[in-house]
Amino acid sequence: MSEEEKPKRGRGRPRGVKKHKVQNKEAWEIEQKSLPGLGKQIDVKPGPKDEAKKMGRPSSYRPEYCQMLIDHMSKGFSFQTFAPSINVGHSSVVRWLADPEREDFRQARKIAEGRNRLFWESIGIAAVHGEIEKFNATVWIFNMKNRFGWRDKIEAKVEVEHVEPYIIQRLDGGEVELGVKNKVIEVEAEELN
């Protein structure tokens, strides 16, 4: 087989020659024009930082979400259910909380958490006064423990053996022996909410 008849392999470039990939065509054109002997040099000055374009998708955040969050949680719903109620992902709402420009949303969450607790505690108070028929106190307590970190008060009586060393001196020769005396101490422990 002659060289003309051999099938070509690869991309058609000779070995050792790499293809240059141009990612930014404008930058490439400026670079080409600024090379000596290919034309006059073009000065590229970056614009002021104030005019810099923000990259990425615009945020779906709206200022009215602050009041909507307060209203939502005032009805007893959790913060986690707010995102689906406004048709956004939970990660978006978490990102708004972390954004330093969204101080209003963080403040709204604090207010909403207080109103949420008020809602649930008012249900408990109404039940204590007999205003709610067939109230399930166990479910309400379980809810309060999970939502607000309530705990049962734990009382424990602990007996600790305390060992005190003492010295005995013998009268018949002046020898000294070391002894121990046991003493029981009662301690009461409480875990507060």
C-alpha positions in Angstrom: 0.0 0.0 0.0 1.3 3.4 -0.9 1.1 6.3 1.4 -1.7 7.8 -0.7 -3.9 4.7 -0.2 -3.5 4.5 3.6 -6.5 5.6 5.5 -6.0 8.7 7.6 -6.1 8.3 11.4 -6.8 10.9 14.1 -7.9 14.4 13.5 -5.9 15.2 10.5 -3.2 17.2 12.3 0.4 16.3 12.3 1.7 14.9 15.5 2.8 17.4 18.1 0.6 20.2 16.8 -2.2 21.0 19.3 -5.5 22.6 18.4 -6.0 25.9 20.2 -9.4 26.1 21.9 -10.9 29.6 21.9 -13.2 30.1 24.8 -13.7 33.9 24.7 -13.7 35.0 21.1 -13.6 38.8 22.0 -10.5 38.3 24.2 -8.9 36.2 21.4 -9.5 39.0 18.8 -8.1 41.7 21.1 -5.1 39.5 21.8 -4.6 39.0 18.0 -4.9 42.7 17.3 -2.5 43.7 20.1 0.4 41.5 18.8 3.2 43.5 17.3 3.1 43.9 13.5 -0.6 42.8 13.2 -2.2 46.2 13.7 -2.5 48.9 16.3 -2.7 48.0 19.9 -6.2 48.3 21.5 -6.4 49.3 25.2 -9.0 47.3 27.1 -10.0 49.0 30.3 -12.3 47.2 32.8 -15.4 49.1 33.8 -16.0 50.4 37.3 -17.1 47.9 39.9 -20.4 49.6 40.3 -21.4 48.7 36.8 -20.3 45.0 37.1 -23.0 42.6 36.1 -24.2 40.1 38.6 -23.7 36.6 37.3 -26.2 33.8 37.6 -29.9 33.5 37.8 -31.7 36.4 39.5 -33.0 35.6 43.0 -36.6 34.6 43.4 -36.8 36.5 46.7 -39.4 39.2 47.0 -39.7 41.6 50.0 -43.4 40.5 50.6 -42.1 37.1 51.6 -41.2 38.5 55.0 -44.9 39.2 56.0 -46.0 36.0 54.3 -43.5 34.0 56.5 -44.9 35.7 59.6 -48.4 34.9 58.6 -47.6 31.3 57.7 -45.9 30.5 61.0 -48.5 32.4 63.0 -51.0 29.7 61.9 -48.8 27.0 63.5 -46.9 25.9 60.4 -43.2 25.3 60.7 -40.4 27.2 58.8 -39.7 24.1 56.7 -43.2 24.3 55.2 -42.9 27.9 54.1 -40.9 27.1 50.9 -43.5 24.8 49.4 -46.2 27.3 50.3 -44.6 29.9 48.0 -43.5 27.3 45.3 -39.8 27.5 45.8 -37.2 25.0 47.0 -36.2 24.8 50.7 -32.6 25.5 49.6 -33.7 28.9 48.2 -35.2 29.9 51.6 -32.1 28.8 53.4 -29.9 30.8 50.9 -32.0 33.9 51.7 -31.3 33.5 55.4 -27.6 33.3 54.7 -27.5 36.3 52.3 -26.2 39.4 54.1 -28.5 41.6 52.0 -31.6 39.8 53.4 -31.5 41.1 57.0 -35.3 41.8 56.7 -35.9 38.1 56.0 -33.9 37.0 59.1 -35.8 39.4 61.3 -39.1 38.2 59.9 -38.1 34.6 60.8 -37.3 35.6 64.4 -40.7 37.3 64.6 -42.4 34.3 63.0 -40.8 31.8 65.4 -42.1 33.8 68.3 -45.6 33.9 66.8 -45.4 30.2 66.1 -44.6 29.4 69.7 -47.4 31.8 70.8 -49.9 29.8 68.6 -49.0 26.4 70.1 -48.8 27.6 73.7 -52.2 29.3 73.4 -53.7 26.0 72.3 -52.2 24.4 75.4 -53.6 27.1 77.6 -57.1 26.9 76.0 -57.0 23.1 76.6 -56.1 23.6 80.3 -59.1 25.8 80.7 -61.4 23.2 79.0 -62.1 25.2 75.9 -61.0 22.4 73.5 -63.0 19.2 73.6 -61.3 15.8 73.2 -57.8 17.5 73.5 -55.0 15.0 73.3 -52.4 16.3 75.8 -49.9 13.6 74.9 -49.8 14.7 71.3 -49.5 18.3 72.2 -46.7 17.7 74.7 -44.9 15.6 72.0 -45.3 18.4 69.5 -43.9 21.0 72.0 -40.9 18.8 72.8 -40.0 18.4 69.1 -40.7 22.0 68.0 -39.3 23.9 71.0 -36.9 21.6 72.8 -39.1 21.0 75.8 -37.8 18.3 78.2 -39.2 16.4 81.1 -37.8 17.4 84.5 -35.6 14.6 85.8 -35.1 14.2 89.5 -32.5 11.7 90.6 -31.1 10.7 94.1 -27.5 9.6 93.8 -25.5 8.1 96.6 -21.8 8.6 96.4 -19.3 6.9 98.6 -16.7 9.4 99.8 -13.4 8.2 101.1 -11.6 10.4 103.7 -8.0 9.5 104.6 -7.0 9.7 108.3 -3.9 8.9 110.3 -3.7 6.6 113.3 -0.8 7.0 115.6 0.0 4.0 117.9 0.7 4.7 121.5 3.2 1.8 121.8 6.1 2.7 119.6 5.0 5.8 117.8 4.4 4.0 114.5 2.0 5.7 112.1 -0.6 3.8 110.0 -2.8 5.3 107.2 -6.5 4.3 107.3 -9.7 5.3 105.5 -13.1 6.2 106.7 -16.2 5.7 104.5 -18.9 8.3 104.4 -22.1 8.3 102.3 -23.2 11.5 100.8 -26.7 12.0 99.2 -26.9 14.3 96.2 -30.0 15.4 94.4 -29.8 16.2 90.7 -32.2 18.0 88.5 -32.3 18.7 84.8 -34.1 21.9 84.0 -35.7 22.9 80.7 
